[in-house]
Amino acid sequence: MPRWESDAQGRLERAALELFETQGFERTSVAQIAGAAGLKERSFYRYFPDKREVLFAGDELEAHLVAGVEATDPDLTPLEALLTALRTAEETFRPREFLLRRAKVIAANPALAERDLIKLADIADALARALERRGVEPGRARFIVDVVLAIHRRAASRWLTDPDTTLSRLITRAADELREEVTPPTPPADVAP
């Protein structure tokens, strides 16, 4: 008789993260992850194709961002449409502590860092297609997505270490910083002698 698996996927994710932290990604087996989660190894494969994917499961963030872009006011610029969608992304994130621990594990393992980049590229592709559906030329759409992802990286790194602010505020701040960098300074008004 199969066991009842309350939040089995979440238990597997938490168990994997703890094992990756304590004994390393390479030295952790799927059987160990399943055992630590109180499940059988075959249960692991119901949720994840391999142990790498346990830290990258789901496409909730991608779906949320694409839906956000599609739902924004059509009069918004493509940049503002993406920023508007991104400002609501925090609601799809796991707890900050989990994300901080996850980031350390990923940074310590090249295979996981590569998977993280692939996941980000998939999100970027989906966002570029969403902008194209809004009538943005493909090359321009990709450029705008890349700019917004740079804004997100700056904001997210701050958000992970500052529990007293929201990701939305930090995205706005990072976008404002970018605008300051690319906007030429206003020359001083001529002073009459």
C-alpha positions in Angstrom: 0.0 0.0 0.0 1.5 3.4 -1.0 2.3 5.8 1.8 0.5 9.1 2.1 2.9 11.7 0.8 2.0 15.1 2.3 4.1 17.7 0.5 6.4 15.0 -0.9 7.9 17.4 -3.5 8.7 20.0 -0.8 10.2 17.4 1.5 12.4 16.1 -1.3 13.6 19.7 -2.1 14.4 20.4 1.5 16.1 17.0 2.0 18.2 17.5 -1.1 19.3 21.0 -0.2 20.4 19.8 3.3 22.3 16.9 1.9 23.9 19.0 -0.8 25.0 21.4 1.9 26.4 18.8 4.2 28.0 16.3 1.9 28.1 18.0 -1.5 26.1 17.6 -4.7 28.3 15.0 -6.2 28.4 12.8 -3.1 24.6 12.8 -2.7 22.5 10.1 -4.3 18.8 10.1 -5.2 18.3 7.2 -2.8 19.8 9.4 0.0 17.5 12.3 -0.8 14.4 10.1 -0.9 15.4 8.4 2.3 16.0 11.7 4.1 12.5 12.8 2.9 11.0 9.6 4.3 10.2 8.4 0.8 11.2 5.6 -1.6 13.6 6.3 -4.4 10.9 5.7 -7.1 8.9 8.5 -5.4 11.7 10.9 -6.2 11.3 10.2 -9.9 7.6 11.1 -9.8 8.7 14.7 -9.2 12.1 15.1 -10.7 13.9 13.5 -13.6 17.3 13.7 -11.8 19.0 15.1 -8.7 20.0 18.3 -10.4 16.4 19.2 -11.1 15.4 19.0 -7.4 16.7 22.6 -7.1 15.1 23.8 -10.3 11.7 22.2 -10.4 8.6 23.9 -11.8 8.1 26.8 -14.1 5.9 28.9 -11.8 8.2 31.9 -12.1 8.3 31.7 -15.9 4.5 31.3 -16.2 3.9 34.1 -13.7 6.2 36.5 -15.5 4.7 35.7 -19.0 1.2 36.1 -17.7 2.2 39.4 -16.1 3.6 40.8 -19.3 0.5 39.7 -21.2 -1.8 41.3 -18.6 0.0 44.7 -18.5 -1.5 47.8 -20.1 -0.8 47.6 -23.9 0.3 51.3 -23.7 3.2 50.5 -21.5 6.6 50.4 -23.1 8.1 46.9 -23.4 10.6 47.8 -20.6 7.8 48.9 -18.3 5.7 45.9 -19.1 8.5 43.6 -18.0 9.3 45.6 -14.9 5.7 45.6 -13.9 5.5 41.8 -14.3 8.8 41.4 -12.4 7.7 43.6 -9.5 5.1 40.9 -8.7 7.5 37.9 -8.9 8.2 37.8 -5.2 4.9 36.0 -4.6 6.2 33.0 -6.5 9.5 32.7 -4.6 10.3 30.2 -1.9 11.3 31.5 1.5 14.4 33.8 1.5 16.4 31.4 3.7 15.8 28.5 1.3 16.9 30.7 -1.6 20.0 31.9 0.1 21.0 28.3 1.0 20.1 27.2 -2.6 22.3 30.0 -4.1 25.3 28.8 -2.1 24.9 25.2 -3.2 24.5 26.2 -6.8 27.6 28.5 -6.7 29.7 25.6 -5.3 28.8 23.2 -8.1 29.5 23.8 -11.8 26.8 21.4 -13.0 24.2 23.2 -10.9 25.5 26.7 -12.0 25.1 25.5 -15.6 21.5 24.4 -15.0 20.7 27.7 -13.3 21.9 29.5 -16.4 19.9 27.2 -18.7 16.8 27.9 -16.5 17.4 31.6 -16.7 17.8 31.4 -20.5 14.5 29.5 -20.8 12.8 32.3 -18.8 14.4 34.9 -21.0 13.2 33.2 -24.2 9.7 33.0 -22.9 9.7 36.7 -22.0 11.1 37.6 -25.3 8.3 35.7 -27.0 5.7 37.5 -24.8 7.1 40.8 -25.9 7.0 39.7 -29.5 3.3 38.9 -29.1 3.0 42.6 -28.0 4.5 43.6 -31.4 8.1 44.1 -30.4 10.7 43.1 -33.0 12.5 39.9 -31.9 16.0 41.4 -31.6 14.7 44.4 -29.6 12.6 42.1 -27.4 15.7 40.0 -26.5 17.7 43.2 -25.8 15.0 44.5 -23.5 14.7 41.2 -21.7 18.5 41.1 -21.1 18.4 44.6 -19.6 15.5 43.7 -17.3 17.2 40.5 -16.2 20.3 42.6 -15.3 18.0 44.9 -13.2 16.5 41.8 -11.6 20.0 40.4 -10.7 20.9 43.6 -9.0 17.6 43.8 -7.1 17.4 40.1 -6.2 20.9 40.0 -4.7 19.9 43.0 -2.5 16.6 41.4 -1.6 18.1 38.2 -0.5 20.2 40.0 2.1 17.8 42.7 3.2 14.6 41.3 4.8 13.3 44.8 5.5 12.4 45.7 1.9 10.4 44.2 -1.0 11.7 42.9 -4.3 9.4 45.3 -6.0 11.0 48.4 -4.3 14.5 47.1 -5.2 13.5 46.5 -8.8 12.3 50.1 -9.0 15.5 51.3 -7.4 17.7 49.2 -9.7 15.8 50.5 -12.8 16.2 54.1 -11.6 20.0 53.5 -11.1 20.2 52.2 -14.7 18.3 55.2 -16.0 20.7 57.5 -14.1 23.7 55.7 -15.7 22.4 55.9 -19.3 20.8 59.4 -19.1 23.3 62.1 -19.9 23.7 64.6 -17.1 21.8 67.9 -17.5 24.3 70.6 -18.3 24.2 73.5 -15.8 22.2 76.4 -16.8 24.2 79.3 -18.1 24.7 81.9 -15.5 24.4 85.4 -16.7 27.4 87.7 -15.8 
